[in-house]
């Protein structure tokens, strides 16, 4: 029986209401949170493949003729594109042809592998082009050539050997008009026909630097620049400029060196060519007709006073200024078009034409390709410094995705502190499926001041307050999970995730002690909303929300049952150019017979972290070491020591004002990766954590209670209750940038606790913000 969409939402909301006394357990509360948008598969698409001389075209039912038409057009323009660019790629480009724009919306391309080529390294063998036919042959063919040219230019500028590619990514940043313009120029059948569009765009952006232009304006301006270069200096210089840019990594110097004119003078003459209706020093070289017909002479006023109706003063005729201007422009365009026509005939006559070869139609071979291995430094909250890595394999359609990743702590013994996971995801149907295996291992050799916060909730503490207590203990977790996600819209989906978890506690120093294990059968429901879009590499806008509820039932020991709830909502808003707001609200609760704990204080991946010295412990017997595997670290509470607060419930809010240097300067002027990624932040964090069912405003909550004498050595026991503000607030300034490929953050924060300000703290950490 199929459940209506509305009932999915109602069911999830009911579960959230019932289980409000719970929370989520995550070692990386911010970075591990998964949102993501959806593609709705409305019909089945069986892809077929046909290969031409230099391309591979993929189509489905009803699109074979369209694919052949695209192949003929692409092959007929292939020599013109490569000759203009002065570059021939070695890989075969793959194009996916959709019969209409609606079918493109169900494509998964871009969900796993980013399609943004800006500043990235493009491997043409993995390049994919999606094209939709919109009942217009000319527009379809124009877009086809534009996409092909764009990928060729990126492969030309950023491709090559690994060494060249890395160097290009770090040092070569060209403005938007450069690549967009050359693609539009080559794709346009007759650039001269757009003379007035170029002129209007130049006048409209007269006070704006061309390096600051984006989107359609940058494309039109760039197209006019390449058109001007071809007419004034010859088309051969286009390839010279492109190739020189790859070598010296600066488009301005490339233009100056190739054309023999300063960049500023070049821009001045380019504007004059269009705005001043082809100035003499530029147009006369391209339009001989203007040499013969000079209509720009200053007209003389007629001296004849008395003319009969219909008579014309042939000696002193006064020309209309607007008519002269229109005629002058028309003559210029005729001369330009004439030269372009001659050029096209010469090219067609001079170059050898390759016979079009179309192979037989075959079934599409959906082969897996590997993406770049993502590597990062992780300061694990439990095991401290380690190395994280993840590799993703996916087919070009991104219907099937395999993820392999993990964390390892470089220590002795080497293989006792690690995480790893293997996941397979299938997005080819309406319902998305995932299978995943996780394993986590944590080894303890001592309890000391650097890790004693982990044992406070368990009532385990060093025997000596000044020295470490040596232990030999290891806990590990294995989890097998499956999930099914049903998209309600491109921005909203519901998920159900059943999973089996086994935890084990191994004591190496007690001979004959059996390992302690617990097994859980669990079910999780998620509601995910995400409509965020990236307006630049560092700035995004929109809202994303995750509501997550799960119930965990211990198979052999009901005392270990627990349930969790997590609400994580984030909003991003642009205020003015270069300044944006980012806000995050996170609520977590845990309940059941064996609730788990969350820790607040400090930042994620904190390099120079300091641990809060606890003043008291929870009452009760020694806890279960296996609970450490379920600990949760929700995010930043700057201005305080690590693990300043812990509890089975928490509330955390992060507010930030962010400004990026790249938003104020063109990317081509910021050749340094340090400057391109430089970001300044003003922030405020507010949070609290507590135990039990009584909220933070209750006078008898865990925040207001300190226990003295729970170490079993003191001669007395005391329970001290105070009545202070339960919320901690941190605020300050921050700096983010990229150093040697690592995203590094520095936050200088003041903490405010119960109306008192703490000494300011410097938090150095790795990784991006929420």
VMD Tcl script that draws the C-alpha trace (Angstrom):
set ca {
  {0.00 0.00 0.00}
  {1.37 3.40 -0.96}
  {1.33 6.03 1.77}
  {0.23 9.53 0.65}
  {2.85 12.26 0.80}
  {1.03 14.24 3.49}
  {0.92 11.22 5.79}
  {4.71 10.91 5.60}
  {5.08 14.38 7.06}
  {2.34 13.87 9.67}
  {3.84 10.56 10.77}
  {7.28 12.08 11.22}
  {5.96 15.06 13.17}
  {4.06 12.73 15.50}
  {7.21 10.72 16.14}
  {9.14 13.90 16.87}
  {6.48 15.09 19.31}
  {6.41 11.76 21.14}
  {10.18 11.46 21.29}
  {11.05 15.04 22.17}
  {13.17 13.86 25.09}
  {16.07 12.66 22.99}
  {19.10 13.80 20.98}
  {21.64 12.71 18.40}
  {25.15 11.32 18.98}
  {27.84 12.41 16.53}
  {31.59 12.81 16.92}
  {31.54 15.67 14.43}
  {28.27 17.42 15.09}
  {28.59 20.05 12.37}
  {30.70 18.50 9.64}
  {28.92 15.12 9.67}
  {25.45 16.60 9.28}
  {24.11 15.68 5.86}
  {21.51 17.77 4.05}
  {21.45 17.88 0.25}
  {18.81 18.44 -2.39}
  {16.95 15.89 -4.47}
  {16.19 15.04 -8.08}
  {12.76 13.58 -8.75}
  {12.72 10.65 -11.16}
  {9.36 10.83 -12.95}
  {10.08 8.25 -15.64}
  {12.59 5.59 -16.51}
  {15.35 6.57 -18.93}
  {17.25 3.86 -20.79}
  {20.31 5.46 -22.29}
  {21.79 4.54 -25.66}
  {25.15 5.60 -27.07}
  {26.36 6.65 -30.48}
  {29.95 7.71 -31.17}
  {31.24 10.14 -33.77}
  {34.81 11.00 -34.74}
  {35.58 13.04 -31.63}
  {32.54 12.82 -29.32}
  {30.25 10.37 -27.56}
  {26.53 11.19 -27.61}
  {24.07 9.56 -25.22}
  {20.32 9.68 -25.78}
  {17.13 7.83 -24.88}
  {13.86 6.93 -26.54}
  {12.81 9.57 -29.05}
  {16.18 11.29 -29.10}
  {18.22 9.36 -31.68}
  {17.72 11.85 -34.50}
  {18.46 14.71 -32.13}
  {21.73 13.03 -31.09}
  {22.73 12.50 -34.72}
  {21.92 16.14 -35.47}
  {24.12 17.18 -32.55}
  {26.90 14.90 -33.77}
  {26.82 16.41 -37.26}
  {26.92 19.94 -35.85}
  {29.69 19.20 -33.33}
  {31.89 17.47 -35.90}
  {31.33 20.19 -38.49}
  {32.51 22.80 -35.96}
  {35.26 20.72 -34.38}
  {38.07 21.96 -36.63}
  {36.94 25.56 -36.35}
  {36.90 25.32 -32.53}
  {40.30 23.67 -32.25}
  {41.88 25.98 -34.84}
  {40.56 29.07 -33.10}
  {41.75 27.84 -29.71}
  {45.00 26.42 -31.06}
  {44.41 23.31 -28.97}
  {43.21 19.78 -29.63}
  {42.06 17.66 -26.65}
  {43.08 14.03 -26.39}
  {40.04 12.72 -24.50}
  {36.57 12.00 -25.84}
  {33.90 14.29 -24.47}
  {30.62 12.68 -23.41}
  {27.35 14.51 -24.05}
  {23.93 13.58 -22.67}
  {21.06 14.78 -24.86}
  {17.65 15.28 -23.24}
  {14.48 15.52 -25.34}
  {13.11 18.43 -23.30}
  {14.10 20.66 -20.33}
  {11.76 18.83 -17.93}
  {13.72 15.60 -18.25}
  {16.93 17.35 -17.22}
  {15.43 18.06 -13.79}
  {15.50 14.38 -12.88}
  {19.20 13.98 -13.72}
  {21.44 13.26 -10.72}
  {24.50 14.86 -12.30}
  {25.99 17.38 -9.89}
  {24.66 15.84 -6.65}
  {27.88 13.94 -5.92}
  {30.54 15.41 -8.21}
  {30.49 19.23 -8.37}
  {29.94 20.61 -11.86}
  {31.42 24.01 -10.96}
  {34.61 24.38 -13.00}
  {35.63 27.68 -11.42}
  {39.28 27.43 -10.47}
  {39.15 23.64 -10.44}
  {41.06 20.95 -12.24}
  {39.05 19.54 -15.12}
  {39.68 15.98 -16.26}
  {38.13 15.91 -19.71}
  {37.76 12.11 -19.63}
  {35.23 12.59 -16.81}
  {33.63 15.68 -18.30}
  {29.91 15.52 -18.97}
  {27.71 17.91 -20.85}
  {23.93 17.92 -20.38}
  {21.91 19.49 -23.18}
  {18.14 19.80 -23.45}
  {16.31 20.41 -26.70}
  {13.85 23.28 -26.33}
  {12.18 23.10 -29.77}
  {14.67 25.52 -31.30}
  {17.43 24.15 -33.50}
  {19.57 27.28 -33.62}
  {19.57 27.78 -29.84}
  {20.31 24.10 -29.29}
  {23.26 24.13 -31.70}
  {24.59 27.37 -30.25}
  {24.48 25.97 -26.71}
  {26.13 22.77 -27.92}
  {29.13 24.63 -29.35}
  {29.34 26.87 -26.30}
  {29.51 23.89 -23.90}
  {32.09 22.09 -26.01}
  {34.26 25.20 -26.26}
  {34.05 25.86 -22.52}
  {35.30 22.38 -21.64}
  {38.06 22.57 -24.24}
  {39.28 25.89 -22.82}
  {39.27 24.55 -19.26}
  {41.16 21.46 -20.35}
  {43.61 23.71 -22.16}
  {44.20 26.02 -19.19}
  {43.99 23.61 -16.26}
  {44.71 20.17 -17.73}
  {47.97 18.36 -18.39}
  {50.17 16.54 -15.92}
  {49.41 16.47 -12.21}
  {52.18 18.97 -11.51}
  {50.86 21.38 -14.15}
  {47.29 20.96 -12.97}
  {48.11 21.70 -9.33}
  {50.18 24.71 -10.36}
  {47.37 25.97 -12.60}
  {44.81 25.65 -9.84}
  {46.97 27.57 -7.39}
  {48.21 30.33 -9.69}
  {45.85 30.71 -12.66}
  {42.65 32.64 -12.05}
  {41.11 34.38 -15.04}
  {38.06 36.72 -14.88}
  {34.60 35.56 -15.91}
  {34.64 37.39 -19.25}
  {37.71 35.48 -20.40}
  {36.30 31.95 -20.70}
  {32.63 32.82 -21.04}
  {33.46 35.32 -23.76}
  {35.56 32.99 -25.91}
  {32.89 30.27 -25.67}
  {30.15 32.69 -26.72}
  {32.32 34.12 -29.50}
  {32.97 30.72 -31.07}
  {29.35 29.61 -30.62}
  {27.92 32.73 -32.31}
  {27.34 32.17 -36.06}
  {27.78 35.88 -36.86}
  {29.31 38.03 -34.12}
  {28.99 41.20 -36.21}
  {25.23 40.89 -36.04}
  {25.52 41.59 -32.31}
  {27.41 44.85 -32.81}
  {24.66 46.94 -31.19}
  {24.29 44.48 -28.30}
  {28.00 44.80 -27.61}
  {27.76 48.57 -27.78}
  {24.81 48.70 -25.38}
  {26.55 46.38 -22.89}
  {29.73 48.45 -22.94}
  {27.83 51.70 -22.36}
  {25.73 50.13 -19.58}
  {28.86 48.94 -17.75}
  {31.07 51.91 -18.57}
  {31.83 52.62 -14.88}
  {32.40 48.97 -13.95}
  {35.70 47.18 -14.38}
  {35.32 44.27 -16.75}
  {37.07 42.01 -14.23}
  {34.15 42.60 -11.81}
  {31.44 41.57 -14.26}
  {29.55 38.30 -13.83}
  {26.91 36.15 -15.51}
  {25.38 37.40 -18.79}
  {27.11 40.78 -18.69}
  {30.57 39.20 -18.42}
  {29.73 36.83 -21.28}
  {28.56 39.60 -23.61}
  {31.50 41.87 -22.78}
  {33.94 38.98 -23.21}
  {32.38 38.04 -26.52}
  {32.84 41.59 -27.80}
  {36.51 41.61 -26.69}
  {37.37 38.40 -28.55}
  {35.41 39.65 -31.57}
  {37.41 42.86 -31.55}
  {40.73 40.96 -31.27}
  {39.82 38.81 -34.25}
  {38.91 41.82 -36.43}
  {41.67 44.16 -35.36}
  {44.60 41.78 -34.86}
  {43.53 38.58 -36.63}
  {42.02 35.34 -35.37}
  {45.40 33.65 -35.02}
  {46.14 35.88 -32.05}
  {43.24 34.35 -30.11}
  {45.08 31.04 -29.77}
  {48.33 32.90 -29.06}
  {46.72 34.73 -26.14}
  {45.13 31.54 -24.75}
  {48.35 29.54 -24.90}
  {50.40 32.35 -23.42}
  {47.90 32.69 -20.57}
  {48.49 29.08 -19.64}
  {52.24 29.70 -19.52}
  {52.52 33.04 -17.73}
  {49.19 32.70 -15.85}
  {47.98 36.24 -16.38}
  {45.48 37.25 -19.05}
  {46.45 40.93 -19.03}
  {50.13 40.23 -19.65}
  {49.19 37.69 -22.31}
  {47.16 40.27 -24.23}
  {49.91 42.88 -23.90}
  {52.68 40.53 -25.02}
  {50.71 39.08 -27.92}
  {49.22 42.27 -29.34}
  {52.11 44.59 -28.57}
  {49.93 47.21 -26.89}
  {49.44 48.04 -23.23}
  {46.42 46.51 -21.58}
  {44.86 49.87 -20.71}
  {45.28 51.14 -24.24}
  {43.81 47.89 -25.55}
  {40.70 48.39 -23.43}
  {40.42 52.01 -24.53}
  {40.59 51.10 -28.21}
  {38.18 48.19 -27.74}
  {35.57 50.53 -26.26}
  {36.14 53.11 -28.94}
  {35.65 50.49 -31.65}
  {32.06 49.85 -30.55}
  {30.99 53.03 -28.74}
  {32.50 55.53 -31.20}
  {31.25 53.55 -34.20}
  {34.59 52.08 -35.23}
  {37.28 54.69 -34.64}
  {39.54 55.44 -37.61}
  {42.61 53.69 -36.22}
  {40.68 50.42 -35.83}
  {37.88 50.28 -38.35}
  {39.77 51.51 -41.40}
  {41.97 48.43 -41.13}
  {38.96 46.15 -41.18}
  {36.62 48.07 -43.47}
  {38.06 49.44 -46.77}
  {34.60 50.78 -47.57}
  {35.08 53.44 -44.91}
  {38.16 54.75 -46.70}
  {36.11 55.40 -49.81}
  {33.06 56.88 -48.10}
  {33.82 59.51 -45.51}
  {30.50 60.72 -44.20}
  {31.86 62.05 -40.95}
  {32.67 65.52 -42.34}
  {31.22 68.46 -40.46}
  {28.11 69.55 -42.42}
  {27.76 73.13 -43.56}
  {24.58 75.09 -43.03}
  {22.73 76.21 -46.07}
  {23.07 79.88 -47.06}
  {19.96 79.81 -49.20}
  {17.07 81.48 -47.51}
  {14.30 81.19 -50.08}
  {13.71 77.68 -51.43}
  {10.47 76.59 -53.04}
  {8.64 73.56 -51.64}
  {10.36 70.33 -52.78}
  {13.58 72.07 -53.85}
  {16.95 70.93 -52.41}
  {20.00 73.12 -51.89}
  {22.61 70.96 -53.64}
  {25.46 73.32 -52.79}
  {24.91 73.65 -49.06}
  {22.91 70.57 -47.99}
  {22.54 70.09 -44.24}
  {22.76 66.42 -43.24}
  {20.67 65.11 -40.34}
  {23.02 64.06 -37.48}
  {21.07 60.92 -36.54}
  {20.93 59.78 -40.16}
  {24.67 60.29 -40.56}
  {25.36 58.24 -37.43}
  {23.08 55.40 -38.55}
  {24.65 55.36 -42.03}
  {28.14 55.38 -40.55}
  {27.39 52.36 -38.36}
  {25.79 50.49 -41.26}
  {28.85 51.01 -43.45}
  {31.09 49.79 -40.63}
  {29.03 46.64 -40.14}
  {28.96 45.91 -43.86}
  {32.72 46.14 -43.97}
  {33.12 43.87 -40.93}
  {30.63 41.32 -42.26}
  {32.34 41.34 -45.63}
  {35.68 40.55 -44.06}
  {34.21 37.82 -41.88}
  {32.53 36.28 -44.92}
  {35.81 36.22 -46.82}
  {37.53 34.68 -43.80}
  {34.93 31.92 -43.50}
  {35.30 31.08 -47.22}
  {39.10 30.98 -46.93}
  {38.92 28.70 -43.87}
  {36.40 26.41 -45.51}
  {38.55 26.19 -48.64}
  {41.91 25.81 -46.90}
  {41.30 23.20 -44.23}
  {40.76 19.54 -44.85}
  {37.30 18.31 -44.04}
  {37.09 15.07 -42.11}
  {34.32 12.73 -43.17}
  {31.66 12.29 -40.50}
  {31.69 8.80 -39.04}
  {28.82 7.69 -36.83}
  {29.15 4.37 -35.09}
  {26.28 1.93 -34.45}
  {23.83 2.56 -31.62}
  {24.83 0.62 -28.51}
  {23.60 0.20 -24.96}
  {25.08 2.81 -22.63}
  {28.06 1.53 -20.61}
  {27.68 3.11 -17.18}
  {31.27 2.82 -15.98}
  {32.49 4.06 -12.60}
  {35.00 6.89 -12.35}
  {36.94 8.01 -9.30}
  {36.91 11.53 -7.96}
  {39.76 13.27 -6.23}
  {40.55 11.75 -2.82}
  {39.55 14.26 -0.16}
  {42.13 14.48 2.61}
  {41.92 16.50 5.80}
  {43.39 16.84 9.26}
  {40.91 15.94 12.00}
  {41.32 16.75 15.66}
  {39.04 13.98 16.90}
  {37.29 15.00 20.15}
  {38.11 11.63 21.74}
  {41.32 10.48 20.04}
  {42.78 13.90 19.18}
  {45.08 14.39 16.15}
  {44.44 12.18 13.13}
  {44.20 12.04 9.35}
  {40.88 11.75 7.51}
  {40.39 10.72 3.89}
  {37.49 9.88 1.60}
  {37.29 8.59 -1.96}
  {34.09 8.63 -4.01}
  {33.42 6.43 -7.02}
  {30.44 7.20 -9.20}
  {29.14 6.68 -12.69}
  {28.92 9.71 -14.97}
  {25.16 9.90 -14.41}
  {25.73 9.73 -10.63}
  {22.99 7.14 -10.26}
  {25.37 4.84 -8.38}
  {27.81 6.22 -5.82}
  {30.35 4.34 -3.69}
  {32.02 6.14 -0.80}
  {35.04 4.82 1.10}
  {36.47 6.92 3.91}
  {37.96 6.89 7.35}
  {40.04 8.40 10.12}
  {43.23 7.07 11.65}
  {45.32 8.29 14.55}
  {49.06 7.92 13.89}
  {49.97 6.29 17.20}
  {51.17 3.04 18.71}
  {49.41 0.67 18.45}
  {48.56 2.06 15.02}
  {45.44 0.04 14.31}
  {43.55 0.64 17.54}
  {42.33 4.19 16.93}
  {40.41 4.55 13.69}
  {37.10 5.01 11.91}
  {36.18 3.72 8.48}
  {33.05 3.36 6.40}
  {31.94 1.89 3.10}
  {28.69 3.10 1.54}
  {26.77 2.35 -1.64}
  {23.97 4.67 -2.79}
  {21.49 4.17 -5.62}
  {19.71 7.28 -6.92}
  {18.34 5.85 -10.15}
  {14.74 5.41 -8.95}
  {12.10 7.58 -7.33}
  {13.14 6.24 -3.91}
  {16.84 6.62 -3.10}
  {18.52 3.68 -1.35}
  {21.74 3.41 0.65}
  {23.69 0.59 2.27}
  {26.47 1.42 4.71}
  {28.95 -0.24 7.05}
  {30.75 1.71 9.82}
  {33.42 0.66 12.26}
  {34.91 2.77 15.06}
  {37.73 1.85 17.44}
  {38.89 3.86 20.46}
  {41.89 2.79 22.56}
  {42.74 4.19 26.00}
  {46.16 3.92 27.61}
  {45.61 6.39 30.44}
  {43.19 8.75 32.14}
  {44.75 12.17 32.54}
  {44.03 15.86 32.26}
  {43.88 15.71 28.46}
  {41.00 13.22 28.34}
  {39.42 13.03 31.82}
  {36.35 14.94 30.54}
  {35.34 11.76 28.68}
  {35.02 9.87 31.96}
  {33.19 12.45 34.05}
  {29.73 11.30 32.97}
  {30.80 7.72 33.78}
  {32.04 8.53 37.31}
  {35.50 7.33 36.34}
  {38.41 9.55 37.39}
  {42.18 9.36 37.97}
  {43.19 7.77 41.26}
  {45.60 10.64 41.72}
  {44.50 14.15 40.77}
  {48.04 15.13 39.76}
  {49.15 12.10 37.77}
  {47.73 9.94 35.00}
  {46.15 6.59 35.73}
  {47.43 3.93 33.35}
  {44.82 1.68 31.79}
  {44.61 -0.64 28.80}
  {41.09 -0.45 27.50}
  {39.54 -0.51 24.05}
  {35.98 0.05 22.86}
  {34.77 -0.38 19.32}
  {31.52 -0.20 17.38}
  {30.27 -1.90 14.24}
  {27.14 -0.69 12.48}
  {25.27 -1.94 9.43}
  {22.57 0.36 8.12}
  {20.20 0.74 5.21}
  {18.13 3.76 4.29}
  {15.33 4.69 1.96}
  {14.66 8.34 1.08}
  {11.49 9.55 -0.59}
  {11.77 13.02 -2.17}
  {8.63 15.11 -1.73}
  {10.13 17.95 -3.79}
  {13.59 18.99 -5.01}
  {14.16 20.58 -1.59}
  {12.31 18.25 0.79}
  {12.55 14.54 1.54}
  {11.75 11.99 4.25}
  {14.08 9.15 5.16}
  {13.76 5.87 7.05}
  {16.92 4.19 8.24}
  {16.95 0.82 10.06}
  {20.33 -0.27 11.43}
  {22.05 -2.83 13.62}
  {24.81 -1.77 16.02}
  {27.20 -3.81 18.13}
  {29.53 -2.29 20.72}
  {32.33 -4.09 22.58}
  {34.44 -3.22 25.62}
  {37.82 -5.01 25.86}
  {39.92 -4.95 29.06}
  {43.51 -6.02 28.36}
  {44.90 -5.78 31.90}
  {42.40 -8.04 33.65}
  {43.18 -11.65 32.72}
  {40.17 -13.82 32.14}
  {37.66 -10.98 31.98}
  {35.16 -11.58 29.21}
  {34.55 -8.82 26.69}
  {31.40 -6.81 27.39}
  {29.14 -6.37 24.38}
  {25.80 -4.77 23.59}
  {23.73 -5.13 20.44}
  {21.04 -2.71 19.28}
  {18.26 -2.81 16.73}
  {17.41 0.76 15.75}
  {15.20 2.79 13.49}
  {15.67 6.41 12.46}
  {13.33 8.89 10.74}
  {14.66 12.05 9.13}
  {12.97 15.06 7.58}
  {15.39 17.08 5.44}
  {14.80 20.48 3.83}
  {17.47 22.23 1.79}
  {17.04 25.12 -0.69}
  {20.53 26.62 -0.31}
  {22.52 27.80 -3.32}
  {26.13 28.92 -3.51}
  {26.46 32.42 -4.94}
  {30.25 32.03 -4.84}
  {32.72 29.45 -3.61}
  {32.42 30.67 -0.01}
  {29.00 32.30 0.14}
  {25.65 30.53 0.13}
  {22.05 31.64 0.58}
  {18.97 29.84 1.74}
  {17.81 27.56 4.52}
  {18.38 23.93 5.46}
  {16.78 21.98 8.28}
  {17.28 18.46 9.60}
  {14.82 16.84 12.02}
  {16.09 13.45 13.14}
  {14.56 10.94 15.55}
  {15.78 7.44 16.30}
  {14.99 4.70 18.78}
  {17.63 2.20 19.89}
  {16.60 -1.08 21.55}
  {19.24 -3.27 23.20}
  {18.61 -6.88 22.20}
  {19.60 -8.60 25.46}
  {19.58 -5.77 27.99}
  {16.59 -3.39 28.03}
  {18.42 -1.19 30.55}
  {20.55 -0.01 27.65}
  {17.61 1.29 25.58}
  {17.73 4.94 24.54}
  {16.17 7.28 22.01}
  {17.44 10.46 20.42}
  {16.21 13.64 18.78}
  {18.17 16.25 16.90}
  {16.97 19.51 15.32}
  {19.59 21.34 13.28}
  {18.45 24.42 11.34}
  {20.74 26.78 9.41}
  {20.01 29.94 7.47}
  {22.23 32.02 5.18}
  {21.32 35.51 4.02}
  {23.16 38.03 1.89}
  {23.01 41.52 3.39}
  {25.04 43.59 0.94}
  {27.77 42.72 -1.52}
  {30.53 40.93 0.35}
  {28.62 40.73 3.65}
  {26.38 37.83 4.63}
  {24.68 36.44 7.73}
  {24.84 32.81 8.83}
  {22.79 31.41 11.70}
  {22.50 27.93 13.20}
  {20.14 26.51 15.84}
  {20.76 23.04 17.26}
  {18.64 21.24 19.86}
  {19.35 17.73 21.12}
  {17.79 15.58 23.80}
  {18.38 12.07 25.04}
  {16.09 9.92 27.14}
  {15.45 6.33 27.97}
  {17.05 3.89 30.36}
  {20.56 4.80 29.23}
  {20.71 8.38 27.92}
  {23.87 9.54 26.14}
  {25.84 12.73 26.61}
  {26.67 15.86 24.62}
  {29.61 18.21 25.29}
  {29.67 21.97 24.73}
  {32.64 24.32 24.76}
  {35.43 25.22 22.38}
  {35.36 24.53 18.62}
  {35.47 21.55 16.31}
  {38.94 20.43 15.20}
  {40.50 22.61 17.90}
  {44.30 22.52 17.55}
  {45.31 24.28 20.79}
  {42.41 23.03 22.90}
  {42.29 23.33 26.67}
  {40.11 21.10 28.87}
  {37.78 22.48 31.52}
  {38.74 21.27 35.04}
  {35.54 19.81 36.50}
  {34.54 20.64 40.08}
  {32.19 17.73 40.63}
  {30.91 14.46 39.26}
  {27.55 12.89 38.72}
  {26.24 10.63 41.48}
  {25.96 6.91 40.91}
  {28.08 3.92 40.07}
  {30.73 3.64 37.40}
  {29.28 3.98 33.91}
  {29.78 1.95 30.77}
  {32.87 2.70 28.69}
  {30.86 1.82 25.58}
  {28.86 5.03 26.04}
  {31.92 6.96 24.82}
  {31.19 5.59 21.34}
  {27.86 7.48 21.37}
  {29.13 10.84 22.66}
  {27.95 13.90 20.77}
  {29.88 17.14 20.11}
  {27.32 19.55 18.59}
  {29.53 22.44 17.53}
  {31.14 25.71 18.54}
  {30.76 27.49 21.86}
  {33.74 29.81 21.62}
  {35.25 31.64 24.58}
  {35.22 28.52 26.79}
  {37.34 25.47 27.45}
  {36.62 22.19 25.77}
  {33.77 20.24 27.43}
  {32.81 23.19 29.62}
  {29.30 21.74 29.84}
  {27.92 18.26 29.29}
  {24.51 16.72 29.64}
  {21.90 14.51 28.04}
  {20.19 17.64 26.65}
  {21.55 20.77 25.02}
  {20.67 23.94 23.12}
  {23.20 25.71 20.92}
  {22.93 28.80 18.72}
  {25.64 30.22 16.43}
  {25.31 33.63 14.76}
  {27.93 34.99 12.35}
  {28.53 37.96 10.06}
  {30.89 36.94 7.28}
  {32.77 39.00 4.74}
  {35.02 37.55 2.04}
  {37.87 39.38 0.36}
  {37.08 37.67 -2.94}
  {33.69 39.40 -3.01}
  {35.32 42.83 -3.27}
  {38.11 42.07 -5.72}
  {38.05 40.18 -9.03}
  {39.35 36.65 -8.68}
  {41.93 37.23 -11.39}
  {43.60 39.89 -9.21}
  {43.85 37.52 -6.23}
  {46.48 35.10 -7.48}
  {47.24 33.89 -3.96}
  {45.10 31.08 -2.54}
  {45.55 32.74 0.85}
  {43.89 35.96 -0.36}
  {41.18 34.27 -2.45}
  {39.95 32.35 0.61}
  {40.46 35.10 3.18}
  {37.33 35.67 5.22}
  {36.55 37.80 8.29}
  {33.89 36.84 10.82}
  {32.05 38.46 13.72}
  {30.30 35.81 15.82}
  {28.19 35.12 18.88}
  {27.59 31.66 20.36}
  {24.98 30.87 23.01}
  {24.47 27.43 24.51}
  {23.69 25.28 27.51}
  {23.55 21.59 28.44}
  {21.77 19.80 31.29}
  {20.70 16.39 32.54}
  {17.27 14.98 33.28}
  {13.80 16.13 32.39}
  {13.99 19.51 34.10}
  {14.85 22.29 31.68}
  {17.66 24.81 32.01}
  {15.39 27.37 33.71}
  {14.45 25.00 36.55}
  {16.10 25.85 39.89}
  {16.95 22.20 40.48}
  {18.57 21.50 37.14}
  {21.96 19.85 36.87}
  {23.67 23.14 36.00}
  {22.93 24.56 39.43}
  {24.19 21.50 41.32}
  {27.80 20.67 42.21}
  {28.66 17.45 44.02}
  {31.63 17.34 46.39}
  {33.08 14.17 47.86}
  {32.10 11.73 45.13}
  {35.68 10.47 44.70}
  {35.13 7.85 47.46}
  {38.20 9.17 49.29}
  {36.82 12.34 50.91}
  {35.48 11.99 54.48}
  {32.30 13.89 53.63}
  {29.81 14.41 50.82}
  {28.08 17.67 49.91}
  {25.60 18.82 47.30}
  {25.92 22.52 46.58}
  {23.12 24.33 44.73}
  {23.50 27.77 43.16}
  {21.17 29.82 40.99}
  {23.08 31.19 38.05}
  {22.23 31.93 34.44}
  {22.24 28.54 32.69}
  {23.31 29.92 29.30}
  {26.92 30.55 28.32}
  {27.66 33.21 25.71}
  {30.77 33.65 23.63}
  {31.49 36.39 21.12}
  {34.46 37.67 19.17}
  {36.17 37.95 15.81}
  {37.55 35.34 13.46}
  {39.77 34.87 10.43}
  {39.61 32.06 7.83}
  {41.82 31.23 4.89}
  {43.58 28.48 2.98}
  {47.18 27.66 3.91}
  {49.03 24.97 1.95}
  {45.75 23.40 0.93}
  {44.34 23.35 4.47}
  {41.43 25.56 5.50}
  {42.55 27.16 8.76}
  {40.44 29.19 11.19}
  {41.42 31.51 14.01}
  {38.82 32.80 16.49}
  {39.53 35.26 19.30}
  {36.64 35.02 21.73}
  {35.41 36.32 25.05}
  {33.20 34.11 27.20}
  {30.39 35.44 29.39}
  {29.15 33.25 32.22}
  {26.60 34.40 34.80}
  {27.28 38.10 34.01}
  {31.05 37.60 34.32}
  {33.49 37.83 31.43}
  {36.23 35.23 31.09}
  {39.74 35.88 29.92}
  {39.74 35.97 26.08}
  {40.81 32.80 24.30}
  {42.36 32.03 20.92}
  {40.85 29.05 19.10}
  {42.89 27.65 16.19}
  {41.14 24.96 14.17}
  {40.89 23.21 10.81}
  {37.90 22.90 8.52}
  {35.11 25.03 7.11}
  {32.29 26.70 9.02}
  {28.73 25.47 9.23}
}
mol new
graphics top color blue
foreach p $ca { graphics top sphere $p radius 0.5 }
foreach p [lrange $ca 0 end-1] q [lrange $ca 1 end] { graphics top cylinder $p $q radius 0.2 }
display resetview
